[in-house]
């Protein structure tokens, strides 16, 4: 029976790890259903970009208050997880404070730093909760922020508060047990915060303190394992995906729209003076896959990077807040675009069988999730892309869907159809012939 807790913990660790890996594999499969795009160039520049934006939180400073609190939570999450490694090893090996003897005086510094960070994280989460419940921050609201997205944000905040509280009470009980020389609790670590609980905890018996320490220990580590498996179902998966997403960000100017290769070839052929306009088109290859449509109708027509963007979206609302179309009351919300892509990828991924063949469900991303009205409200100003703290590009999705509307379904606003007609007839978007193009420069008497 002595090793029963270690066996239970090891089984729990293996089970939760396998569940997490399985969910991550499913998300990877959903992302890779998108079209291929090469983002393997300029590796050094990409690493520097990732270090500045994802690791250094370079875009969070745009909103100083929320940015500072987010950085505290982010740093606390990363650094305190170093302590989780010791807890995991203690749980597997049946030891207690395994690193204390090996690290010596450094262990005191680490535990003390962890406690200060834990308090900072706890306070930041309380402030975030107050802001969420106040409903005074417009970017946290919106039609797309239904019951689940709001609950998702609150669940994580409550979980962080509970985990940090359990960590401090665990250390507090451990500190008192160390002070009285209780069996199995050697003196190790510095406890600048949890030691302040000793006036209360010190009145309890040693056996009661052991129960508190063990309960908090189990709650803390089981909570972290549960948190780990909750992440892939939550917007908070950006904690992991933000790093590759920013690394694979578009390094060319954000306003630069990529040419479609099929259209580019047609234009080059038209501009080639040596091309034979009467030559027959090449015979189609019977073994070739179905032709790629112009633009995107469903999620698999988007690039894998656009789908990764959707899974990385933090739902913070910075993109929608900066969108001029949304500011003027238009239907467009770049945040909703990202959320719709993720929801459709999840739905389509569930219908994909083991042969990687997707069942037809009669739905598409275009029309069933995102309407033409939303797409045509976009001014392509790039404000949403510039404001995103994790490297998302809603404009890529919007452009691909609009391309499909125009080039596959011939659905465009009347103003654009007039311009298309003028370009075709006059070689310019204006309604006068090319011969009169420079009349504006004619000097009048």
C-alpha positions in Angstrom: 0.0 0.0 0.0 3.0 2.3 0.5 3.4 2.8 -3.3 -0.3 3.0 -4.1 -0.4 6.8 -4.4 2.6 6.7 -6.8 0.9 4.1 -8.9 -2.4 6.1 -9.0 -0.5 9.2 -9.9 1.5 7.5 -12.6 -1.6 6.0 -14.2 -3.3 9.4 -14.0 -0.3 11.1 -15.6 -0.1 8.6 -18.5 -3.9 8.7 -19.1 -4.1 12.5 -19.2 -1.0 12.7 -21.4 -2.5 10.3 -23.9 -5.8 12.1 -24.0 -4.0 15.4 -24.6 -1.8 13.9 -27.4 -4.9 12.5 -29.0 -6.7 15.8 -29.0 -3.6 17.6 -30.4 -3.4 15.1 -33.2 -7.0 15.8 -34.1 -6.4 19.5 -34.2 -3.3 18.9 -36.3 -5.3 16.9 -38.7 -7.9 19.6 -39.0 -5.3 22.2 -39.7 -3.6 20.1 -42.4 -6.9 19.7 -44.2 -6.2 23.2 -45.6 -4.2 23.9 -48.8 -0.5 23.9 -48.7 1.5 27.2 -48.4 5.2 27.5 -48.1 6.4 29.3 -45.0 9.8 27.7 -44.7 11.8 30.7 -45.9 13.8 33.3 -43.9 14.2 31.1 -40.8 16.3 33.5 -38.8 13.9 36.3 -39.4 11.0 34.1 -38.4 12.7 33.1 -35.1 13.4 36.7 -34.3 9.8 37.6 -35.1 8.5 34.8 -32.9 10.8 35.8 -30.1 9.5 39.4 -30.2 5.8 38.8 -30.7 5.1 35.4 -29.0 7.8 35.1 -26.4 8.4 38.8 -25.8 4.6 39.7 -26.0 5.5 42.6 -28.3 2.0 43.6 -29.3 0.5 43.4 -25.8 1.9 46.8 -24.8 -0.6 48.5 -27.1 -3.0 48.3 -24.2 -0.7 49.0 -21.2 -3.0 47.8 -18.3 -4.4 44.6 -19.8 -1.0 44.0 -21.5 0.9 44.2 -18.2 -1.5 41.9 -16.4 -1.4 39.4 -19.3 2.4 39.4 -19.2 2.3 38.6 -15.5 -0.1 35.7 -16.1 2.0 34.5 -19.0 5.3 34.7 -17.2 3.8 33.1 -14.1 2.3 30.3 -16.2 5.7 29.6 -17.8 8.0 29.9 -14.7 5.7 28.2 -12.2 5.5 25.2 -14.5 9.2 24.6 -13.7 7.9 23.8 -10.2 5.4 21.4 -11.7 8.3 19.3 -13.0 9.3 18.6 -9.4 5.8 17.8 -8.3 5.4 15.3 -11.2 8.7 13.6 -10.3 7.7 13.6 -6.6 4.4 12.0 -7.5 6.0 9.3 -9.6 9.0 8.5 -7.4 7.3 9.0 -4.0 9.8 11.7 -3.0 9.2 15.1 -1.4 11.0 18.3 -2.6 13.2 16.3 -4.8 15.2 19.2 -6.2 15.9 20.9 -2.8 19.2 19.1 -2.1 20.4 19.2 -5.7 19.8 22.9 -6.2 20.9 24.0 -2.7 20.5 27.8 -2.2 19.1 28.3 -5.6 16.0 26.2 -4.5 15.2 28.9 -2.0 15.3 31.6 -4.6 13.1 29.6 -7.0 10.4 28.7 -4.5 10.4 32.3 -3.2 10.1 33.6 -6.8 7.3 31.1 -7.5 5.3 32.4 -4.6 5.6 36.0 -5.5 4.6 35.2 -9.1 1.7 33.1 -7.8 0.3 36.1 -5.9 0.8 38.3 -8.9 -1.0 35.8 -11.2 -3.8 35.5 -8.6 -4.3 39.3 -8.4 -4.2 39.7 -12.1 -6.8 37.0 -12.6 -9.1 38.7 -10.0 -8.7 42.0 -11.9 -9.5 40.2 -15.2 -12.6 38.7 -13.5 -13.8 42.1 -12.4 -13.3 43.5 -15.9 -15.2 40.6 -17.4 -18.1 40.9 -15.1 -18.3 44.7 -15.3 -19.2 44.4 -19.1 -17.8 47.9 -19.6 -15.2 46.8 -22.1 -16.8 46.8 -25.5 -14.3 44.5 -27.3 -15.2 41.7 -24.9 -18.8 41.8 -26.0 -20.4 41.1 -29.4 -23.0 38.9 -31.1 -20.4 36.1 -31.6 -19.5 36.1 -27.9 -22.2 33.7 -26.9 -22.6 31.8 -23.7 -19.7 29.3 -24.4 -17.0 31.9 -25.3 -17.8 34.0 -22.2 -17.9 30.9 -20.0 -14.6 29.7 -21.5 -12.8 32.9 -20.4 -14.3 32.7 -16.9 -13.5 29.0 -16.4 -9.8 29.6 -17.0 -9.7 32.6 -14.6 -11.4 30.7 -11.8 -9.1 27.7 -12.5 -6.0 29.9 -12.3 -7.2 31.4 -9.0 -7.9 28.0 -7.5 -4.6 26.5 -8.6 -2.5 29.4 -7.3 -4.4 29.3 -4.0 -3.8 25.6 -3.7 -0.1 26.1 -4.4 0.2 28.7 -1.6 -1.7 26.7 0.9 0.3 23.6 0.1 3.5 25.6 0.7 2.1 27.2 3.8 1.3 23.8 5.4 4.7 22.5 4.2 6.5 25.5 5.8 4.8 24.8 9.2 5.6 21.1 9.0 9.2 21.9 8.2 9.4 24.3 11.1 8.2 21.7 13.7 10.5 19.0 12.2 7.6 16.8 11.2 8.7 13.4 9.9 9.3 13.5 6.1 9.3 17.3 5.8 13.0 18.4 5.7 13.7 22.1 5.7 13.9 23.3 2.1 12.8 26.4 0.3 12.0 30.0 1.1 8.3 30.9 1.6 7.9 34.7 1.7 4.2 34.6 1.0 2.8 31.3 2.3 4.7 31.7 5.6 2.3 34.5 6.4 -0.4 31.8 6.7 1.5 30.2 9.7 -0.4 32.2 12.4 -3.5 30.3 11.2 -2.0 27.0 10.1 0.3 26.8 13.1 -2.6 26.3 15.4 -3.5 23.0 13.7 -2.1 19.6 14.5 0.6 18.0 12.5 -1.7 15.3 11.1 -4.2 17.9 10.0 -1.4 19.9 8.3 -0.3 16.8 6.4 -3.9 16.3 5.2 -4.0 20.0 4.0 -0.6 19.7 2.4 -1.5 16.5 0.6 -5.0 17.6 -0.5 -3.6 20.8 -1.9 -0.7 18.9 -3.6 -3.2 16.6 -5.3 -5.6 19.4 -6.1 -2.8 21.4 -7.6 -1.3 18.7 -9.8 -4.6 17.1 -10.8 -5.9 20.6 -11.6 -2.9 21.3 -13.9 -3.4 17.9 -15.7 -7.1 18.8 -16.1 -6.2 22.2 -17.3 -3.8 20.7 -19.8 -6.6 18.6 -21.3 -9.0 21.5 -21.3 -6.7 23.7 -23.3 -7.2 22.1 -26.7 -10.9 22.5 -26.4 -10.6 26.2 -25.4 -9.5 29.5 -26.9 -6.6 29.2 -24.4 -4.9 26.7 -26.7 -3.1 29.9 -28.0 -0.8 29.4 -25.0 0.8 26.6 -27.1 -0.1 27.5 -30.7 0.9 31.1 -30.5 4.6 30.2 -31.0 4.3 28.2 -34.3 1.6 30.5 -35.5 3.8 33.6 -35.2 6.8 31.8 -36.6 4.8 31.0 -39.7 3.4 34.5 -40.0 3.5 36.3 -43.3 6.8 38.3 -43.4 6.0 40.2 -46.6 4.1 43.5 -46.2 0.8 42.6 -44.6 -1.2 44.5 -47.2 0.3 42.5 -50.1 -2.3 40.2 -51.5 -0.9 37.0 -53.1 -1.7 36.4 -56.7 -3.5 33.2 -57.6 -1.2 31.0 -59.6 -3.9 29.8 -62.0 -5.0 33.4 -62.8 -1.4 34.6 -63.0 -0.7 32.0 -65.7 -3.7 33.1 -67.7 -2.7 36.7 -67.6 0.9 35.9 -68.6 -0.4 33.9 -71.5 -2.6 36.8 -72.6 0.4 39.2 -72.4 2.7 36.8 -74.3 3.0 38.1 -77.9 4.3 34.7 -79.1 1.4 32.8 -77.7 -1.1 31.3 -80.2 -4.6 32.4 -79.2 -6.1 29.7 -81.4 -4.2 26.8 -79.9 -6.2 24.0 -78.3 -6.0 23.7 -74.5 -3.9 20.8 -73.2 -5.8 17.6 -72.6 -6.7 17.1 -68.9 -4.8 14.5 -67.0 -7.2 11.7 -66.1 -5.1 10.9 -63.0 -5.0 14.5 -61.8 -6.9 15.6 -58.7 -9.9 17.9 -58.9 -9.0 21.4 -59.9 -8.5 23.9 -57.1 -11.4 26.4 -57.1 -10.8 30.1 -57.4 -10.8 31.3 -53.8 -12.4 29.4 -51.0 -15.9 28.0 -50.4 -15.2 25.8 -47.5 -12.6 25.4 -44.8 -10.5 22.9 -46.8 -10.1 25.5 -49.5 -8.3 27.8 -47.1 -4.5 27.5 -46.4 -3.4 25.5 -43.4 -2.1 28.7 -41.9 -5.6 30.3 -42.0 -7.0 27.3 -40.1 -4.1 27.5 -37.6 -4.9 31.2 -37.2 -8.4 30.2 -36.2 -7.2 27.7 -33.6 -4.8 30.3 -32.2 -7.4 33.0 -31.9 -7.6 34.4 -28.3 -11.0 36.0 -28.9 -9.6 39.1 -27.3 -11.5 41.4 -29.7 -8.6 43.7 -30.6 -9.2 43.0 -34.3 -12.9 43.8 -34.2 -12.3 46.8 -32.0 -9.9 48.3 -34.6 -12.1 47.3 -37.7 -13.5 50.5 -39.3 -16.4 48.5 -40.8 -17.4 47.2 -37.4 -17.0 50.7 -35.9 -19.5 52.1 -38.3 -22.1 49.4 -37.5 -21.4 47.0 -40.4 -22.0 43.3 -39.8 -18.3 42.4 -40.1 -16.3 41.2 -37.1 -12.9 39.8 -37.8 -13.0 37.9 -34.5 -16.2 36.1 -35.7 -14.5 35.2 -39.0 -11.8 33.4 -37.0 -14.2 31.7 -34.7 -16.4 30.6 -37.7 -13.3 29.0 -39.4 -12.4 27.1 -36.2 -16.0 26.0 -35.7 -16.3 24.8 -39.3 -12.9 23.0 -39.1 -14.1 21.2 -35.9 -17.4 20.2 -37.6 -15.7 19.0 -40.8 -12.9 17.3 -38.9 -15.5 15.2 -36.9 -17.0 14.0 -40.3 -13.6 12.9 -41.6 -13.2 9.1 -41.6 -10.0 7.1 -41.2 -9.5 7.2 -45.0 -9.3 11.0 -44.7 -12.5 11.3 -46.7 -14.9 13.9 -45.5 -18.6 13.2 -45.4 -20.9 15.7 -47.2 -23.1 17.5 -44.8 -24.6 20.1 -47.1 -22.8 23.0 -45.3 -20.0 25.3 -46.4 -18.0 28.0 -44.6 -19.3 30.5 -47.1 -23.0 31.3 -46.6 -23.7 28.8 -43.8 -21.1 30.4 -41.4 -19.9 33.6 -43.0 -22.3 35.7 -45.1 -21.5 37.8 -48.2 -22.6 40.9 -46.4 -19.8 40.4 -43.8 -17.2 39.8 -46.5 -18.1 42.9 -48.6 -18.1 45.1 -45.6 -14.3 44.6 -45.3 -12.2 47.5 -46.6 -9.0 45.4 -46.7 -7.4 48.1 -44.5 -5.4 45.5 -42.6 -6.2 47.0 -39.2 -7.3 43.5 -37.8 -4.0 41.9 -38.9 -1.8 44.7 -37.4 -3.7 44.5 -34.0 -3.6 40.7 -33.5 -1.2 39.8 -30.7 -0.8 36.2 -32.0 -0.1 36.7 -35.7 -3.6 36.0 -37.1 -4.7 37.2 -40.5 -8.5 37.4 -40.9 -8.0 39.3 -44.2 -6.6 36.2 -45.9 -9.8 34.3 -45.2 -12.0 37.3 -46.3 -10.1 37.7 -49.6 -10.2 34.0 -50.4 -14.0 33.8 -49.7 -14.6 37.0 -51.8 -12.6 35.5 -54.6 -14.9 32.5 -54.7 -17.9 34.8 -54.7 -16.7 36.7 -57.7 -14.8 34.2 -59.8 -16.9 31.0 -59.1 -20.4 32.3 -58.4 -20.3 35.7 -60.2 -21.7 37.4 -57.1 -20.4 40.8 -56.5 -22.0 44.2 -55.5 -23.4 46.2 -58.4 -20.6 48.8 -58.0 -18.0 46.2 -58.6 -19.8 44.8 -61.6 -19.9 48.2 -63.2 -16.2 48.6 -62.6 -15.5 45.1 -64.1 -17.5 46.1 -67.2 -15.5 49.4 -67.5 -12.2 47.5 -67.2 -13.3 45.0 -69.9 -14.6 47.7 -72.3 -12.4 50.7 -71.6 -9.3 49.2 -70.1 -9.8 51.3 -67.0 -12.4 51.4 -64.1 -13.8 54.7 -65.3 -16.8 55.0 -67.7 -15.0 56.7 -70.5 -12.9 55.4 -73.4 -9.1 55.1 -73.2 -8.7 57.8 -75.8 -10.2 60.3 -73.4 -8.1 59.3 -70.4 -5.9 62.4 -70.4 -8.6 65.0 -71.1 -8.4 66.1 -67.5 -4.9 67.4 -68.3 -6.1 69.5 -71.2 -5.5 73.2 -70.6 -8.7 75.2 -71.0 -9.0 78.8 -71.9 
